[in-house]
């Protein structure tokens, strides 16, 4: 017989029942206390996450406005954040001040949230192009969402609501696929026009695209599960994503502004074919190009771009890019940085300069970009190259 049962039998049935009642009462109080604490805690967590998200939106919108006064890319991102902030303010009014929608509150606010999806595509388009989406394309991208919202508010049909959510998820998946393709194409354009990708590369968008998928999944769960915890998780994920977005976009240089415009030379469009004059007429600058790098050391300019080099050679960037691609089988980025690496090897072999000085004196505008390209070009790091005494 267990010890507790023996003690119970020894003390009598009344004592045992009294002890049992005591423990049942204690357990009941604990259970009631737990059920009273948990809803309050999750509710506070939800409200805290909502306030955190709202704070990030305010700070991000203000920062992008300040920089967007002088830069087109940040101005486009400011409009995106301003729209998002407007949606959040409407939701705040509906949830905390006056819910005039009644039972339609959650479906309507969920549909309002998905109207941000086409704006995400418009911002991604602007990031990967030197211009924004054309007005007609932007309207066709955004209008269906507001039409769908109007249809749902008129009909109140759950089928319409589910169709809108499914369409938004499919659209989000399409945006992610488009993002991978557009960013890759953008990086190819960078290689054709710039000798450095510092503050220009969109490598950070890979991370945000993955976060965007996580956001879409979290949002879908939050629309199906009426829980303070899921709402808090959704707000937290949103806070992280939009904080990162504002940070990276704030630092991002606009390709159009960075490249500038050559005299009469467009900075967009496809490369023109070779003129009928043939190689000698088309590429009369070939020797001048070599001399400019060999003797003029133009590659030491850390902000060198293809327009500046074309002007230096007395040609235009279209023919210069064609020459590099078709005759030398390289890109502008690889050609310039190849000379920089060659210069850096000489400094590593003949001096004891710190790596930061080697990088700056070779034309690289940062130690990180120097290390990255040096390793890519030589298969080893600058430090290992110096330690081995190799001048490859």
C-alpha positions as CSV (number, residue, x, y, z in Angstrom):
1,X,0.0,0.0,0.0
2,X,1.4,3.4,-0.9
3,X,2.5,5.7,1.9
4,X,-0.2,8.2,1.3
5,X,-2.9,5.6,1.3
6,X,-1.6,4.0,4.5
7,X,-1.6,7.3,6.2
8,X,-5.1,8.0,5.0
9,X,-6.3,4.7,6.3
10,X,-4.6,5.3,9.6
11,X,-6.1,8.7,10.2
12,X,-9.6,7.7,9.1
13,X,-11.8,8.3,6.3
14,X,-12.9,11.8,7.3
15,X,-9.3,13.0,7.5
16,X,-8.5,11.5,4.1
17,X,-11.5,13.1,2.5
18,X,-10.6,16.4,4.1
19,X,-7.1,16.2,2.7
20,X,-8.4,15.3,-0.7
21,X,-10.8,18.2,-0.7
22,X,-8.0,20.5,0.3
23,X,-5.8,19.4,-2.7
24,X,-8.7,19.5,-5.1
25,X,-9.5,23.1,-3.9
26,X,-5.9,24.1,-4.2
27,X,-5.6,22.6,-7.7
28,X,-8.8,24.4,-8.7
29,X,-7.5,27.7,-7.5
30,X,-4.3,27.2,-9.4
31,X,-6.2,26.4,-12.5
32,X,-8.4,29.4,-12.2
33,X,-5.4,31.6,-11.5
34,X,-3.6,30.3,-14.6
35,X,-6.7,30.8,-16.8
36,X,-6.9,34.3,-15.5
37,X,-3.3,35.2,-16.2
38,X,-2.8,33.7,-19.6
39,X,-5.4,35.7,-21.5
40,X,-4.2,38.9,-19.9
41,X,-0.6,38.1,-20.7
42,X,-1.2,37.2,-24.4
43,X,-3.4,40.2,-24.8
44,X,-0.7,42.5,-23.4
45,X,1.8,40.7,-25.7
46,X,-0.4,41.3,-28.7
47,X,-0.8,45.0,-27.8
48,X,2.9,45.4,-27.2
49,X,3.8,43.8,-30.6
50,X,1.2,46.1,-32.2
51,X,2.8,49.2,-30.7
52,X,6.3,48.0,-31.6
53,X,5.2,47.5,-35.2
54,X,3.6,50.9,-35.3
55,X,6.8,52.5,-33.8
56,X,9.0,50.9,-36.5
57,X,6.6,52.2,-39.2
58,X,6.8,55.7,-37.8
59,X,10.6,55.7,-37.5
60,X,11.1,54.1,-40.9
61,X,8.7,56.5,-42.6
62,X,10.3,59.5,-41.1
63,X,13.8,58.4,-42.0
64,X,12.9,57.6,-45.6
65,X,11.1,61.0,-45.9
66,X,14.2,62.8,-44.7
67,X,16.5,61.1,-47.3
68,X,13.7,60.9,-50.0
69,X,13.7,64.7,-50.2
70,X,16.9,64.4,-52.3
71,X,16.9,60.9,-53.6
72,X,14.2,59.3,-55.8
73,X,14.7,55.7,-54.6
74,X,14.1,56.6,-51.0
75,X,11.1,58.7,-52.0
76,X,9.5,55.7,-53.6
77,X,10.1,53.7,-50.4
78,X,8.7,56.5,-48.3
79,X,5.4,56.4,-50.3
80,X,5.3,52.6,-49.6
81,X,5.8,53.1,-45.9
82,X,3.3,56.0,-45.8
83,X,0.7,53.7,-47.3
84,X,1.5,51.0,-44.8
85,X,1.3,53.5,-42.0
86,X,-2.1,54.7,-43.2
87,X,-3.4,51.1,-43.1
88,X,-2.1,50.7,-39.6
89,X,-3.8,53.9,-38.4
90,X,-7.1,52.8,-39.9
91,X,-6.8,49.4,-38.1
92,X,-5.9,51.1,-34.8
93,X,-9.0,53.2,-35.1
94,X,-11.2,50.2,-35.8
95,X,-9.8,48.0,-33.1
96,X,-9.3,50.4,-30.3
97,X,-11.7,53.4,-30.9
98,X,-14.8,52.6,-33.0
99,X,-15.5,49.2,-34.6
100,X,-18.3,50.3,-36.9
101,X,-17.7,47.2,-39.1
102,X,-19.0,44.8,-36.4
103,X,-18.5,41.2,-37.3
104,X,-16.8,42.1,-40.6
105,X,-13.9,43.8,-38.7
106,X,-11.3,41.0,-39.0
107,X,-12.0,40.0,-42.6
108,X,-12.0,43.6,-43.8
109,X,-8.8,44.5,-42.0
110,X,-7.2,41.3,-43.4
111,X,-8.1,42.3,-46.9
112,X,-6.8,45.8,-46.2
113,X,-3.5,44.3,-45.2
114,X,-3.1,42.3,-48.5
115,X,-3.5,45.5,-50.5
116,X,0.2,46.0,-49.5
117,X,1.2,43.1,-51.6
118,X,1.0,44.9,-55.0
119,X,2.9,47.8,-53.4
120,X,5.6,45.4,-52.5
121,X,5.9,44.5,-56.1
122,X,6.1,48.1,-57.1
123,X,8.9,48.8,-54.6
124,X,10.8,45.7,-55.8
125,X,10.4,46.9,-59.4
126,X,11.8,50.3,-58.4
127,X,14.7,48.8,-56.6
128,X,15.7,46.8,-59.7
129,X,15.1,49.5,-62.3
130,X,16.3,53.0,-62.8
131,X,12.6,54.1,-62.9
132,X,9.4,53.3,-61.3
133,X,6.5,51.2,-62.6
134,X,4.5,53.0,-65.3
135,X,1.2,54.5,-64.0
136,X,-1.0,52.1,-66.0
137,X,0.9,49.0,-64.8
138,X,0.8,50.3,-61.2
139,X,-3.0,50.9,-61.4
140,X,-3.6,47.4,-62.9
141,X,-1.5,46.0,-60.1
142,X,-3.2,47.7,-57.2
143,X,-6.8,48.3,-58.3
144,X,-8.0,44.6,-58.2
145,X,-7.3,44.5,-54.5
146,X,-9.5,47.5,-53.7
147,X,-12.2,46.2,-56.0
148,X,-12.1,42.9,-54.2
149,X,-12.4,44.7,-50.9
150,X,-15.5,46.6,-52.1
151,X,-17.0,43.4,-53.4
152,X,-16.6,41.6,-50.0
153,X,-17.9,44.6,-48.0
154,X,-21.0,44.6,-50.3
155,X,-21.6,40.8,-50.3
156,X,-20.0,39.6,-47.0
157,X,-19.5,36.3,-48.7
158,X,-17.0,33.9,-47.0
159,X,-16.3,32.4,-50.4
160,X,-15.2,35.9,-51.7
161,X,-13.0,36.3,-48.7
162,X,-11.3,33.0,-49.1
163,X,-10.7,33.7,-52.8
164,X,-9.1,37.0,-52.0
165,X,-6.7,35.4,-49.5
166,X,-5.8,32.6,-51.9
167,X,-5.2,35.1,-54.7
168,X,-3.0,37.2,-52.4
169,X,-0.9,34.2,-51.5
170,X,-0.4,33.2,-55.1
171,X,0.5,36.8,-56.0
172,X,3.0,36.8,-53.1
173,X,4.6,33.7,-54.4
174,X,4.8,35.2,-57.9
175,X,6.5,38.3,-56.4
176,X,9.2,36.2,-54.7
177,X,9.9,34.4,-58.0
178,X,10.0,37.7,-59.9
179,X,12.3,39.1,-57.2
180,X,14.9,36.4,-57.6
181,X,14.9,36.9,-61.4
182,X,14.9,40.7,-61.2
183,X,17.7,41.0,-58.6
184,X,19.9,38.6,-60.7
185,X,19.3,40.8,-63.8
186,X,20.0,43.9,-61.7
187,X,23.4,42.6,-60.5
188,X,24.3,41.8,-64.1
189,X,23.6,45.4,-65.0
190,X,25.8,46.5,-62.1
191,X,28.6,44.4,-63.5
192,X,28.2,46.1,-66.9
193,X,28.2,49.6,-65.6
194,X,30.1,49.9,-62.2
195,X,33.5,49.0,-60.9
196,X,32.1,48.6,-57.4
197,X,28.8,47.3,-56.0
198,X,29.2,48.9,-52.6
199,X,25.8,50.3,-51.5
200,X,24.4,49.3,-54.9
201,X,24.2,45.5,-54.8
202,X,20.8,44.0,-53.9
203,X,22.2,41.0,-52.2
204,X,20.3,41.9,-49.0
205,X,17.0,41.4,-50.9
206,X,17.6,37.6,-50.8
207,X,17.2,37.7,-47.0
208,X,14.1,39.9,-47.3
209,X,12.5,37.7,-49.9
210,X,12.9,34.7,-47.5
211,X,11.4,36.8,-44.7
212,X,8.6,37.8,-47.0
213,X,7.7,34.1,-47.5
214,X,7.7,33.7,-43.7
215,X,5.5,36.8,-43.3
216,X,3.0,35.4,-45.9
217,X,2.8,32.1,-44.0
218,X,2.4,33.8,-40.6
219,X,-0.2,36.1,-42.0
220,X,-2.2,33.2,-43.5
221,X,-2.1,31.4,-40.1
222,X,-3.2,34.6,-38.3
223,X,-6.2,35.0,-40.6
224,X,-7.3,31.5,-39.9
225,X,-6.5,31.2,-36.1
226,X,-8.1,33.8,-33.9
227,X,-5.4,34.0,-31.3
228,X,-3.5,36.7,-29.5
229,X,-0.3,34.7,-29.8
230,X,-0.5,34.4,-33.6
231,X,-1.3,38.1,-33.9
232,X,1.7,38.9,-31.7
233,X,4.0,36.7,-33.8
234,X,2.7,38.3,-37.0
235,X,3.3,41.8,-35.6
236,X,6.9,40.8,-34.6
237,X,7.7,39.3,-38.0
238,X,6.4,42.5,-39.6
239,X,8.5,44.6,-37.3
240,X,11.7,42.7,-38.2
241,X,11.0,42.8,-41.9
242,X,10.1,46.4,-42.2
243,X,12.9,47.5,-39.9
244,X,15.4,45.7,-42.2
245,X,13.7,47.0,-45.3
246,X,14.0,50.6,-44.1
247,X,17.5,50.1,-43.0
248,X,18.8,48.6,-46.3
249,X,16.8,51.0,-48.5
250,X,18.0,54.0,-46.6
251,X,21.6,52.9,-47.3
252,X,20.9,51.9,-50.9
253,X,22.3,54.0,-53.7
254,X,20.1,54.6,-56.7
255,X,21.8,53.1,-59.8
256,X,20.6,56.0,-61.9
257,X,22.0,58.6,-59.6
258,X,25.2,56.7,-59.1
259,X,25.8,56.3,-62.8
260,X,24.9,59.7,-63.9
261,X,24.2,60.6,-67.5
262,X,26.9,61.0,-70.1
263,X,26.5,63.7,-72.7
264,X,23.6,62.5,-74.9
265,X,24.1,58.9,-73.7
266,X,21.1,57.2,-72.3
267,X,21.6,55.1,-69.1
268,X,18.9,52.6,-69.8
269,X,18.0,50.3,-72.6
270,X,19.8,47.4,-74.3
271,X,23.2,47.6,-75.8
272,X,23.4,48.7,-79.4
273,X,24.9,46.3,-82.0
274,X,28.2,46.9,-83.7
275,X,28.1,49.5,-86.4
276,X,28.7,48.4,-90.0
277,X,32.2,50.0,-90.0
278,X,33.7,46.8,-88.5
279,X,36.0,46.3,-85.6
280,X,38.7,48.9,-86.4
281,X,36.1,51.7,-86.8
282,X,34.0,50.6,-83.8
283,X,36.8,49.9,-81.3
284,X,39.3,52.6,-82.2
285,X,39.7,53.2,-78.5
286,X,41.1,49.7,-77.7
287,X,44.7,50.9,-77.4
288,X,43.7,54.0,-75.5
289,X,41.7,51.8,-73.1
290,X,44.8,49.7,-72.3
291,X,47.0,52.8,-72.0
292,X,44.5,54.5,-69.7
293,X,44.7,51.5,-67.3
294,X,48.4,50.6,-67.7
295,X,49.8,54.2,-67.5
296,X,46.9,56.4,-66.4
297,X,45.8,53.9,-63.6
298,X,42.3,55.1,-63.9
299,X,41.2,52.1,-62.0
300,X,42.5,53.7,-58.8
301,X,39.3,55.9,-58.8
302,X,37.0,53.9,-56.5
303,X,33.8,55.4,-58.0
304,X,34.8,54.7,-61.6
305,X,31.8,53.8,-63.8
306,X,31.4,53.0,-67.5
307,X,30.1,56.5,-68.4
308,X,33.2,58.2,-66.9
309,X,35.5,55.8,-68.7
310,X,33.7,56.2,-72.0
311,X,34.0,60.0,-71.7
312,X,37.7,59.6,-70.9
313,X,38.2,57.5,-74.1
314,X,36.1,59.8,-76.3
315,X,33.5,57.1,-77.0
316,X,30.1,56.0,-75.6
317,X,29.3,53.4,-73.0
318,X,27.4,51.2,-75.5
319,X,30.4,50.5,-77.7
320,X,32.7,50.3,-74.7
321,X,30.5,47.7,-73.1
322,X,30.3,45.8,-76.4
323,X,34.1,45.7,-76.7
324,X,34.5,44.4,-73.2
325,X,31.8,41.7,-73.6
326,X,32.5,40.6,-77.2
327,X,36.2,41.1,-77.6
328,X,37.6,40.7,-74.1
329,X,34.8,38.4,-72.9
330,X,34.5,40.2,-69.6
331,X,32.3,42.7,-67.9
332,X,33.2,46.3,-66.9
333,X,33.2,45.3,-63.2
334,X,35.6,42.3,-63.8
335,X,37.9,44.3,-66.1
336,X,38.4,47.2,-63.7
337,X,38.7,45.0,-60.6
338,X,41.2,42.7,-62.4
339,X,43.6,45.7,-62.7
340,X,42.9,46.6,-59.1
341,X,43.8,43.1,-57.9
342,X,47.0,43.2,-60.0
343,X,48.0,46.4,-58.4
344,X,47.1,45.0,-54.9
345,X,49.3,42.0,-55.5
346,X,52.3,44.3,-56.2
347,X,51.6,46.2,-53.0
348,X,51.3,42.9,-51.0
349,X,54.5,41.6,-52.4
350,X,56.6,44.8,-52.1
351,X,55.2,46.7,-49.0
352,X,54.1,46.0,-45.5
353,X,51.1,48.3,-45.7
354,X,48.0,47.3,-43.7
355,X,45.3,45.6,-45.8
356,X,43.1,48.6,-45.4
357,X,45.7,50.8,-47.1
358,X,46.4,48.2,-49.7
359,X,42.6,48.2,-50.5
360,X,42.3,52.0,-50.7
361,X,45.5,52.4,-52.7
362,X,44.3,49.8,-55.2
363,X,41.0,51.5,-55.9
364,X,38.7,49.5,-53.7
365,X,36.4,51.6,-51.6
366,X,36.2,49.1,-48.7
367,X,38.2,46.3,-47.1
368,X,35.2,43.9,-47.4
369,X,34.8,44.4,-51.2
370,X,38.6,44.1,-51.6
371,X,38.7,40.8,-49.7
372,X,35.7,39.5,-51.5
373,X,36.9,40.2,-55.0
374,X,40.5,39.3,-54.3
375,X,39.4,35.8,-53.1
376,X,37.2,35.4,-56.1
377,X,39.9,36.4,-58.6
378,X,42.9,34.5,-57.0
379,X,41.4,31.8,-55.0
380,X,43.1,33.0,-51.8
381,X,42.8,35.8,-49.3
382,X,45.1,38.9,-49.4
383,X,46.6,37.9,-46.0
384,X,47.4,34.4,-47.2
385,X,48.9,35.8,-50.4
386,X,51.2,38.1,-48.5
387,X,52.1,35.4,-46.0
388,X,53.1,33.0,-48.8
389,X,55.0,35.7,-50.6
390,X,53.0,34.9,-53.8
391,X,52.8,37.4,-56.6
392,X,50.5,35.6,-58.9
